[in-house]
Amino acid sequence: MTRFFIGTVLESDSCRRTMAGWREVLEGLDEDHRLMLEGGSLSQLFLRYPLTICHPIFVGMVYGILASMTLIVPFAYAGWEDSTGLQDMVVDWGTISLIFCAMTASLGGFSLLISSLFKRPPVRLENRRRYLFPVPFIGLLLLTWAMIGEAPEFVSSIGWFLAILPGPLYIHLSYAPRWRMLDRIDRGLDPFDGMKITIAPDNSLEPDELDDDDLDEVVSEA
């Protein structure tokens, strides 16, 4: 039903659609699909800008820059401990930053490619933030330990992995599929074309997140 409706909207008034963009088209969708395509606060922060600017590659690059900035203090401390010159510390940190940005940008482009091939809906991660939020900080702590302490070699590898993981994971699961669908709307195409399902099932609700009406309905059907 939603697919038919969005197709009708996109085909009936192409001139108005081109001027209005995807934001106005979303207003005609049902609440579930509109919330799914608008995303959470993080996605809305990026989507305030034109779709070309907030491309998954550029968003991945932004995450790489942010992750690199968290390494300034560990690099400075490790350089001070080893009596490394300021210029050498800056070069070392800049090299790692470039690697970070290139890696996260490439992963953003790869995620968009995978999303275009499999045409899966975006996953909303609001209910999973409690699990994702501490991951980069754990990675930063492990990296700091590896740089300034006598940590086993595998600690550094785990630290790098955890420090990089949340951003590419968010882009792969949530942002890239959402951006692909919004870009199709902006180009006058049906965003749901070829999709088996249009909303990813969300089974992450916990019992205390259900309202009283839902509980009453479950009890009455039992």
Helices and strands as residue ranges (DSSP letters): H 2-12, H 14-20, H 22-26, H 31-38, H 41-46, H 56-69, H 72-81, H 86-118, G 126-128, H 129-132, H 135-148, H 153-164, H 166-170, I 171-175, H 176-186, G 207-209, H 212-221
